[in-house]
Amino acid sequence: MALSKSDVEKIAHLARLEINDADIPLYANNLTNILSFVEQMSAVDTTGVEPMAHPLAASQRLRPDIVTETNQRELFQSIAPQVEAGLYLVPKVIE
Amino acid sequence: MLHNKTIAELSADLHAGEYSSEHLTRIFLARIEQFNPQLNALVTVTAEQALADARVADARLKAGTAGPLTGIPLVQKDIFCTKGVKTSCGSRMLDNFIAPYDATTVAKLRDAGMVMVGKANMDEFAMGSSNETSFYGPVKNPWDTAAVPGGSSGGSAAAVAARLAPVATGTDTGGSIRQPAALCGITGIKPTYGRVSRYGMIAFASSLDQGGPMARTAEDCALVLRAMSGFDERDSTSVDMPVPDYRATLNDSIQGLKIGLPKEYFGEGLDAQVAQVIDDAIKQYRALGAEVVEISLPNTQLAVPTYYVVAPAECSSNLSRFDGVRFGYRCENPHDLLDLYKRSRGEGFGPEVKRRIMIGTYALSAGYYDAYYIKAQQLRRLISDDFIQAFKQVDVIMGPTSPTVAFNIGEKVADPVTMYLSDIYTIAVNLAGLPGMSIPAGFVGKRPVGLQLIGNYFAEARLLNVAHKYQQATDWHGRVPPGLE
């Protein structure tokens, strides 16, 4: 299947990626090639095969519910693009 | 020539007081200054901190509290967070990112007394097989500067091959330690998934990513892997198993070792001259007493397509954290929150990262999830089962690491799928979570060829042993790129 310009725009929007209009045909072409390549998968009958999400068949461990981390807000916010009074600033969301 | 010595040799000299770690560190820093401008292997050089760390190592060596790695210079792949030092992951997105903490691997190697001299260039977010997707430009292969070094740990491999450091760390999601090790003529090991902590290692595809050492010999890899490995409560998939002394078993006999050669790794697509080098290496193993049997990994052809659903799906999720809000790149003058997200990500990520995020987003979106993501996970099971069957018959699987020697810079950039196929022999190992290695086995023209060794789960000691025996009988690992002697 070939992805159209609007397919690429939709995927880019879902992924929150700005793509320049001029680059869309190239992405459409690349993504179409990759998807046709992975299409080989559908030729294999996988009825009854249990999906494998992870190489080690272990369940996630739980840790005791005790405090292990200290507050490092100043350190972490020192590398943020924009902060004020301990808060991360973004453009106004609610008028 | 100290820069040509192995870690094992340097360590013996340091302990005997032949010279200081500061002296050794200055030698490597001088080589970095001399050769890095043409190779572009390192993106950050930490000279001042390295000399300070070397003096601390010298004090430990004097006091008799030093270990086998104390005072040995090291390069860290720029995917590992280093507190107070820029950690870019090869991306414009993190070009301004000073990590506020150390990755577990970084902390462990520092605690062992290793001296970090710099951070290695890499494909952006480890997505690439040629080091050409880096925001900082491609790395040159020290054996032939027209060629790529492989990727994604291309800077690490080039740094070790060029003797800019005796060892570098790498990470391997689909071959990113083994393929550049092969293309640069060095030794690298990707351990079993869960063996080395992923804490502070910037995530690409979490069910596949694994760190490991890249050095010139199996013995050096054994020393560094032991120091990197071990349980870490900060990594939810870290495995709680004792770490063996990998060096202690390096000289074990390989008489009667059963080597499996998957017939699918020697078929169409494999360069004839690379095949010849691999055949010669297998002959050497026979001469060392190993038995060779043909095996089959019938789902080999499905590994690359499966990977290019699983890895992008995980990457699209992992990379959603880069939003221009808390750290990393932020676009100029966003007019609303959506614009902030979209332009920060659109401008901060390069084309290959964007392609993979979009493939992953598509594969996980409503209506496509079963056809792509669940299907890929089912194939992952079949690919993994092939190895389980094979290891009932053989001790180690061998074959080429890469179907060709290093290709030219620019040769494959226009066609992502062709680039993806350069990892055809390495990718299945990550899907299964097995340990894999690449060791130098010869050359085609000026360019090195790597032999891949694949082991059963947690069989790192056996792999290193099998590699070491070969290196005792051959000298491919001792060759030095011309002009870098």
Chai-1 contact restraints between the chains, C-beta under 6 A:
chainA,res_idxA,chainB,res_idxB,connection_type,confidence,min_distance_angstrom,max_distance_angstrom,comment,restraint_id
A,I11,B,M358,contact,1.0,0.0,6.0,A-B,restraint_1
A,I11,B,T361,contact,1.0,0.0,6.0,A-B,restraint_2
A,I11,B,Y362,contact,1.0,0.0,6.0,A-B,restraint_3
A,L14,B,T361,contact,1.0,0.0,6.0,A-B,restraint_4
A,A15,B,I357,contact,1.0,0.0,6.0,A-B,restraint_5
A,A15,B,M358,contact,1.0,0.0,6.0,A-B,restraint_6
A,A15,B,T361,contact,1.0,0.0,6.0,A-B,restraint_7
A,R16,B,Y341,contact,1.0,0.0,6.0,A-B,restraint_8
A,R16,B,K342,contact,1.0,0.0,6.0,A-B,restraint_9
A,R16,B,R345,contact,1.0,0.0,6.0,A-B,restraint_10
A,L17,B,R345,contact,1.0,0.0,6.0,A-B,restraint_11
A,L17,B,G346,contact,1.0,0.0,6.0,A-B,restraint_12
A,L17,B,K354,contact,1.0,0.0,6.0,A-B,restraint_13
A,E18,B,K342,contact,1.0,0.0,6.0,A-B,restraint_14
A,E18,B,R343,contact,1.0,0.0,6.0,A-B,restraint_15
A,E18,B,G346,contact,1.0,0.0,6.0,A-B,restraint_16
A,N30,B,R355,contact,1.0,0.0,6.0,A-B,restraint_17
A,N30,B,P416,contact,1.0,0.0,6.0,A-B,restraint_18
A,N33,B,V417,contact,1.0,0.0,6.0,A-B,restraint_19
A,I34,B,I359,contact,1.0,0.0,6.0,A-B,restraint_20
A,F37,B,V417,contact,1.0,0.0,6.0,A-B,restraint_21
A,V38,B,P305,contact,1.0,0.0,6.0,A-B,restraint_22
A,V38,B,Y308,contact,1.0,0.0,6.0,A-B,restraint_23
A,V38,B,V309,contact,1.0,0.0,6.0,A-B,restraint_24
A,Q40,B,P305,contact,1.0,0.0,6.0,A-B,restraint_25
A,M41,B,P305,contact,1.0,0.0,6.0,A-B,restraint_26
A,M41,B,K375,contact,1.0,0.0,6.0,A-B,restraint_27
A,M41,B,L379,contact,1.0,0.0,6.0,A-B,restraint_28
A,T46,B,Q378,contact,1.0,0.0,6.0,A-B,restraint_29
A,V49,B,Q378,contact,1.0,0.0,6.0,A-B,restraint_30
A,V49,B,R381,contact,1.0,0.0,6.0,A-B,restraint_31
A,P51,B,I374,contact,1.0,0.0,6.0,A-B,restraint_32
A,P51,B,Q377,contact,1.0,0.0,6.0,A-B,restraint_33
A,P51,B,Q378,contact,1.0,0.0,6.0,A-B,restraint_34
A,M52,B,Q377,contact,1.0,0.0,6.0,A-B,restraint_35
A,M52,B,R380,contact,1.0,0.0,6.0,A-B,restraint_36
A,M52,B,R381,contact,1.0,0.0,6.0,A-B,restraint_37
A,A53,B,Q377,contact,1.0,0.0,6.0,A-B,restraint_38
A,H54,B,S207,contact,1.0,0.0,6.0,A-B,restraint_39
A,P55,B,Y193,contact,1.0,0.0,6.0,A-B,restraint_40
A,P55,B,G433,contact,1.0,0.0,6.0,A-B,restraint_41
A,L56,B,G194,contact,1.0,0.0,6.0,A-B,restraint_42
A,Q60,B,S236,contact,1.0,0.0,6.0,A-B,restraint_43
A,L75,B,P100,contact,1.0,0.0,6.0,A-B,restraint_44
A,F76,B,P100,contact,1.0,0.0,6.0,A-B,restraint_45
A,I79,B,I98,contact,1.0,0.0,6.0,A-B,restraint_46
A,I79,B,F327,contact,1.0,0.0,6.0,A-B,restraint_47
A,A80,B,R326,contact,1.0,0.0,6.0,A-B,restraint_48
A,A80,B,F327,contact,1.0,0.0,6.0,A-B,restraint_49
A,P81,B,R330,contact,1.0,0.0,6.0,A-B,restraint_50
A,Y88,B,V325,contact,1.0,0.0,6.0,A-B,restraint_51
A,Y88,B,R326,contact,1.0,0.0,6.0,A-B,restraint_52
A,V90,B,V325,contact,1.0,0.0,6.0,A-B,restraint_53
A,V90,B,L337,contact,1.0,0.0,6.0,A-B,restraint_54
A,P91,B,P334,contact,1.0,0.0,6.0,A-B,restraint_55
A,P91,B,D336,contact,1.0,0.0,6.0,A-B,restraint_56
A,P91,B,L337,contact,1.0,0.0,6.0,A-B,restraint_57
A,P91,B,L340,contact,1.0,0.0,6.0,A-B,restraint_58
A,V93,B,L337,contact,1.0,0.0,6.0,A-B,restraint_59
